[in-house]
C-alpha cells in the first residue's frame, strides 16, 4: 500500500505508519500495517500538565506497574495520540521499560507532527513518541481532529472484543476524547486526583458538576472513576479492576 511508511527514530527504533483519509478505510489500512484480528483494546487519553511531582510519580507507576503489564498479559492493543508528550510519552516509556511486546498505536493529525525521517521538520511540529510500534496519520489541521479517529481505530482493532478508555488529567481536547468513547458506548475510567479534566469529570460523577459537558458525560452511564490515592494504596487492586473490565 503506497500510504505505508517505515519510520526510523534517532534512537534506532522503528515503527510502521499509514496515512488514512477516510474512516471507512481503516480496516484495510490497519491490516496493511499488520494490525488485524480481534483483541481487547486499551485507549489512553489525557495530558500531564500542572501535575505535582508526587502525583506525577504516582501516575508514572500507573503506567509501568498497571497499564503496560496488563496490556502485555492480555496481548491487548493500546491506542493513544502518539506524540512525545504527556500520557503518550508515559505509555511509550512504560512499554520499553518493562520490555513489553504489545502493539502501541498512535493516532495523530499528520499536519501537526514531525515524522522522524523528515530532513527539515518545521519548528511548530510536534515529534512522535519513539517507543510506539505503529502510527495512523489522519487528516486535520488542529489538535482534537484526531479524537474521533482514536475512538474509531480502537473499535476496528477490538472487532467486538472488550475495549476500555483510561482518562488522566487532560485539557479541552480530553473532553472531545471522552465524548468520542462515550458516544459509541466505550467505558471511560477516569483517574480522579490526576488533575484538570479528569477531576472535573470525577466531580460530576460524585454529583458536584460545574461543567455542562461533564454533567452530560456523567449521565451517559459509561463513565466511572478510580481515585489516584487508591493507586498509591494498591496498584494490584487497580490492576485487577482494569483487567476484569478488559476481560469481560
Beta strands, then each sheet from edge to edge (+ up, - down):
strand 1: 4-8
strand 2: 14-20
strand 3: 41-46
strand 4: 77-80
strand 5: 104-109
strand 6: 113-114
strand 7: 126-127
strand 8: 134-138
strand 9: 163-168
strand 10: 187-192
strand 11: 223-227
sheet 1: 1+ 2- 8- 5- 4- 3- 9- 10- 11-
sheet 2: 6+ 7+
end
